[in-house]
Amino acid sequence: MKKSLLIVAIPLTASTFLGYYEETGEFQTYTHTFIKKQPTLQVKFENIFANYRDHKALSELTQEERQQVIAYCRYRLALIPN
């Protein structure tokens, strides 16, 4: 019983502190893993500035893109916007 509980608890705990995002280059996609600064159940993050395309200014982002940037900065970089 304890062993099966440990088998479930360890990966669940690790997933709250590990995350990843994908960077699209010119010819292939790279996956970057990182240790989150705060635990959360979100595992896949969007770093909209890590792509091979023209970057928008923060003021030009849609509300959804802005929320993705906020989540990435909060858990990857430990930056909390005002």
C-alpha distance (Angstrom), angle and dihedral (degrees) to the residues before:
residue distance angle dihedral
M1 . . .
K2 3.80 . .
K3 3.79 91.1 .
S4 3.80 93.4 52.9
L5 3.80 90.1 47.1
L6 3.79 89.5 52.8
I7 3.81 91.3 48.3
V8 3.80 89.0 57.4
A9 3.82 98.9 36.9
I10 3.80 99.6 51.9
P11 3.84 97.9 55.4
L12 3.80 91.3 41.7
T13 3.79 91.6 52.2
A14 3.80 92.0 44.9
S15 3.80 91.9 51.0
T16 3.80 91.1 56.7
F17 3.81 89.5 59.4
L18 3.83 100.4 37.9
G19 3.78 127.5 72.6
Y20 3.77 140.8 162.9
Y21 3.77 142.5 -159.9
E22 3.77 132.5 -166.5
E23 3.78 124.4 -124.3
T24 3.77 116.7 -159.0
G25 3.75 113.5 -148.4
E26 3.75 128.4 -173.2
F27 3.81 94.5 -83.2
Q28 3.81 108.0 10.1
T29 3.79 146.0 19.4
Y30 3.80 123.1 -108.9
T31 3.80 124.2 -158.3
H32 3.80 116.7 -146.6
T33 3.80 119.4 -164.9
F34 3.77 122.9 -161.8
I35 3.79 142.7 174.5
K36 3.78 110.9 -108.0
K37 3.78 119.6 -127.5
Q38 3.83 91.5 -141.0
P39 3.81 127.7 28.4
T40 3.79 117.6 -106.0
L41 3.79 136.7 153.2
Q42 3.81 91.6 -122.6
V43 3.81 108.3 103.0
K44 3.82 104.9 169.7
F45 3.79 116.2 61.0
E46 3.79 131.9 -174.4
N47 3.78 117.8 -130.9
I48 3.78 99.7 -174.2
F49 3.80 91.2 -173.1
A50 3.84 93.8 58.7
N51 3.77 94.8 73.6
Y52 3.77 133.1 99.0
R53 3.80 97.1 -111.5
D54 3.77 141.6 84.1
H55 3.78 111.9 -63.5
K56 3.78 122.7 -131.2
A57 3.77 124.4 -139.9
L58 3.81 114.3 -107.2
S59 3.79 90.4 -110.2
E60 3.83 90.5 57.7
L61 3.82 95.5 55.1
T62 3.79 122.4 108.4
Q63 3.80 118.6 -117.7
E64 3.83 91.1 -102.1
E65 3.81 92.8 50.7
R66 3.78 89.9 46.9
Q67 3.82 90.6 53.7
Q68 3.81 89.9 50.4
V69 3.81 90.6 52.9
I70 3.82 90.9 48.0
A71 3.83 92.5 50.5
Y72 3.81 91.7 47.3
C73 3.80 93.1 48.8
R74 3.81 93.2 45.2
Y75 3.80 97.6 51.4
R76 3.81 102.5 27.3
L77 3.79 101.2 37.3
A78 3.84 101.5 19.1
L79 3.80 90.5 -124.7
I80 3.79 114.9 144.6
P81 3.83 113.9 -164.2
N82 3.77 121.1 -139.6
